[in-house]
């Protein structure tokens, strides 16, 4: 059992967030090299409600702005990739693939897009932004190596040491360790929380490793809040479906679709941050539950998910941060969270 500090410190968490954001900007800028400032494509917008992936999109845009890149000349979600339009708008400029946790055979449609880009654009710089790499099958590792390693200008950024080993040893790729780009959003102080409770932000999908404890008075158990139907989301889906069906040669509808990405991602991440800020302490097995809690300076406890990516990420970037604890099982997590909750209440009581 480990606790990073006796009393959580939002200021120290903010320092780590700023340092990791700066490190990511440096690495991305170096990876782009002479392609800095050129027209480029940014692919694989998260056309779904996951708060973490939308935070990566916003952090990516912030990182690219900071290193001197213009707005992307071409963007798409996973359903609307049109290589002919990309080639016309970007030419021999760089092609960037969004970071996250979908590199490998666990999320096949994202891997198919990655491999199609590499096959269709053999002379462009293709930069895979920070990813966790996981394969369940040795056969798909072999096929991925065959598809990816032949590209002379493919660069891969990864979020943890295990992914670095997979990328370099198993896939034969040019890979570099890099923080998650959501850190580029910077500290987002949440202010006093509304309630003195523990939010157990638990995955509700196939990647859950630990079952949350039974509900208790001081405990709120949930995954990210569900996204209700909205005109904003319906408009994006309608444009995306129209492009997928019609494959237009012009760019007017695509420009309208791309213009929805930033506002929708901002709204999703804002909801996530607001939701986290309602409670005093968080327990989570979601990697971006951890990252967003870091941004807000919210004390929290981490559990691993079924892929091992949370532990690998914590080991690489956030071990030792004040107000962040690691637990190996739910009972330990609950005990640590209650300790952090008592510390938070004590801190509030000591304020004038």
N, C-alpha and C positions, 0 to 999 in steps of 0.2 A: 504494500500500500504506500503510495507516495502523494504528498500534497506539496505544491510548488511553494507556498508561502503561508504563514500562520494567518495573516489577514490579507485578503485580496487587494491588489493595487491596480486601479484602472490606469493610472499614469504609467506604470511599468509595462502594462499590456499595450498601451498606446505606443510606447517607445519601440517595442518589438514589431508592432504592425508597421510603423513608419520605416523601420530598418528593412523589413522583408519586402515592402513595396519598392524601396530604393534598390534593393538587390535585384528584384525582378526586372525593373526598368533597365538596369545596366546589362543584364544578361540578354534580354530581348533586343536591346539596341546593338549589342555585339553580334548577335545571331543574324540580324538584318544586314549589318555591315554596309557595303556599298549600295545596297538596295534601299537604304534609308531615304525617305522623301519621295519615292517613286509611287506611281499608281499601283494599287494592290487589291487583292480580294481577301475578304474575311468570311469564312464558311462555317456553316452548322450552327446558326442561331438556335437556341433552345425553344422550339415552338411548342412548349409544354410548361406546366406550372412550377416545376422544380425551382425553389428559391435559390439554391446553391448555383445551379448552372446559369441562371439569370444574373447572379452576382458576378460570376466569371465573365460574362459578356460585358457588363458595365466596367469591370476592372480592366478588361482587355482594351476597351476603347480608351479608358483613362491612361493606360500604359502607353498605347500607341500615340496618343496626343502628346504625352510628356516626352517621348523620344523624337518627336518631330515628324511623325507621319501625318499625312492629310487624312481626311475622312476616306473610308474605303470606297473604291470605284465600283466594287461589286460585292454584294452580300447575298446570302441565301440561307434558308433553313434546310433541313435534311430532305425535304420533299421537293425542293424547287431548284436543284442544281442543274444549270444549263451550261455545259462547257463551251459551246460556241459563243454564247453571250459573254462569258467570262473572258475568253480569248480576245474578243473584240474590244472589251473595255479595259483590259489590263495589259494586253500584249505580253511582253516578256518580263513583266513585273512580278513581284513575289506573291505567293498564294499562302495564306495563313489559315490553319485549321484550329478551331476553338479548343481550348484546354478542357480538362475535366477528368472523368473516370471511365471513359468508354473506349479506350484503346485496348483491343483484344477481341476475343470471341464471345464475351458475355453480352455485348450489345452489337449485334451483327450489322445493323443498318448503318451505324456510324463507321464501323470498320470498312464496310463496302465503299462508302463515300471516300474515305481516306485512300483506299487502294485504287479507286477509280481516278482520283486526282493525280496520284503519282504516275499512273499509266498514261493518262492523257496529256500530261504536261511534263515531259522528260527533261526540258531545258530550263524551266523556271525554278527559282528558289522556292521550295515548299518547306514551310516552317510549321511544324507541329508545336503549338503552344502547350504549356505544362499539363501533362497527363499522368494518371496512374495507369500502368500497363498490367493487365491480368489475362492469362489464357488458361482455360480449363483443359484443353486438348493439345497434346504434342503435335498432332497432325496439323492443326491450324497455326501453330507456331511455324512449322515448316513452310506452309503456304504463304503466311505473312512475310517471312524472310524472303521468299522467292519474289513476292510482289513488291516489296519495299526496298530491299538492300541494293537493287540494281540502279536506283535513281542517284545520279552523281551529286545532286544538290538538295537532298532531303536532310533537314536538321530536325532533331526531336528534343524537346525539353520535357523533363520528367519531374514528378513531385516527390519522389522518395528513392531511397537507395536500392530497394528491390526492383523497382521499375528501371533504374539505371542499369542494373546487371542484366535484366531481360533484354533491354534495348541494345546494349553493346555486345553481350556474349551470345545471346540466343538469336537476335534478329540482325546482327552485324551492322548497326546503325550508328551514325554520328549523334551522340546524345549528351546532354548536359543537365545537371540537377538545377532546378529553378523553383522558387516559391510559387504557390498558386496566385494567379493574377487578381483574385478578389481582394487581396491585401492592398492593391493599389487604390481601393476606395477610401482608405485611410480611416483613422479613428472616427467613430460616430457616437459620442457620449450620449447615453440614453436618458440621463437625468434620474431623479428618484422614481423607483418602480411603484406601481399602483398597489401591489399586494405583496405580502411576505409569504410567498409560497415557492415550491419547487416545480419547475416545468420539466417534465421528463419527455424530451423531444425524441421519440423512438421511431425508427424506420417501421413502416407498415407494408413491407414488400418481401421479396425472396431473399434479400440481402441482410435481413435481420439475424443477428446471432443470439441475442439475449432477449428474453421476455421481460417486459416491465413488471414491477411489483404490483400487487393489488392497490387499488385507489385508497388514498388516505386523505385526511382533512387538509394537510399541507401540501398535497401532491396533485398536479395536473398532468395527465398522460395523454399525449397526442403526437401525431406526425405533423408536418407542416400544414397549416390551415388549407382546407380545400378551396379551390378557385371556383367561384360561382360563375355562371354564364354572364357575359357582359358584351356590350356593343364593341368594346375595344378588342376583345378576343375573337368575336364573331367576324369582325372586319378583317383581321389578320388571316383567319382560316379561310375566308371566302377568297381573298386575293391569292393565297397560297394554292388553294384548290384550282382556281382559274388558270394560274400559270402552269401547274402540273398537267392539266388537261389540254390546254391550248398550245403551250410552248411557243409563245409569241416571239417574233423576231425583234420587235421594238422593246423599249425599256421603260415606257411610261408606267405600266402596271407594276413592274418590278421596283421602280423607284418609289411608288406608293407603298408597296409591301415593305421595303427596307426602312421607310420612314416610320413604320409602326414598331420596329424592334426596340429602339431605345426607350420610348415612353412605356411600352409594356413591361420591359425588364425593370425599369425604374419603379413602376407601380408594384410589381411582384416583390422586389427586394425591400421596398418600403414597408409593405405589409408584414414581411418576415421580421424586419427589425423592430417594428412596432409591437408585434406579437411577442418576441423575445423579451422586450423591455417591460412587459406587464408583470413579470415575476422576478423575485430576488435572486434566484439561483437556477441554473439549468443543468440537467443531465442529458447527454445526447450520444447517440451512435452515428450521427450524421456529420460528415466531415465539415460541411459548411454551417451546421449548427455551431460547431467549434469556432470556425473562422468568424462568423458574424458576432458570436459572443465575445471574441477577441476585439472586434471593432468597437463594440459598445462597452467594453470593460466589465462585462457581466461575469461574476464568478461561476465556474462550471466544472462538471465532472465528465470525463470521457470514457466511453466503452467502445470496444471494437465492433465492426460490422463483420459480415460473413466473408468478405474478401480480404480482410486484414489491412485495408487501406488507411483506416483512421489511426491505428497504432504506428504504421510506417510513416505517416505524415507527421504525427506528433513527435516521433523520434527524430525526424529530420529537421523540424523547424520550431517547435513550440515547447519542447521539454524545458522545465524550469521556470516557466512564466508564472508570475504571481497570480493567484486566483484560478489556476488551472490544475486540476487533479486528475490522476489516472486511476481507474478501477478495473479489476479483472473480472468482476461479476456484479450482478445487480445488487446483491446485499451490501457489498463493499461500496458501491456507488451511492446507495441510499444513505449509508452511514456518513460518508464524506459530504454529501449534499446537505444533510442535516447539520453537520458541523459548520459548513460554509454559511448556512442560513442563520445559525446562532451567531456567528461572527458578524454577519451583515447587520443583524438586529442590534448587537452590541455596539457596532460602529455608529448606527443611527442614533442610539441612545446617548452616545458620548458627544454628539454634535450640540453646539450651543443653540 
